[in-house]
């Protein structure tokens, strides 16, 4: 498994855990091949899910406040 495949698996773990959490706007992967990070986009940075891990499957988890995302 390549690093990007492993990062995709880590992302899927978080999507399964937080897909229905209204505090989470989205989950993605960022960084370069040597430093991949799982990004969790939050509606409000002050409302981080208490069970959000710092790492998942060995990848660091970072949070960004992006607000609510929806169709226009």
RAHUUR-V35451 format. One record per residue. PSI is psi as a letter, one per 30 degrees, with the letter a starting at -180 (none if undefined). Layout:
# RAHUUR-V35451
psi=<PSI PSI>
This chain:
# RAHUUR-V35451
psi=<k l e e e e e e e e e e e e e e e g e g j f f k f l k a k l a l e f i k k k k j k l e k f f h k k f g k l f k k h f k k k k k k j f a k k l k none>
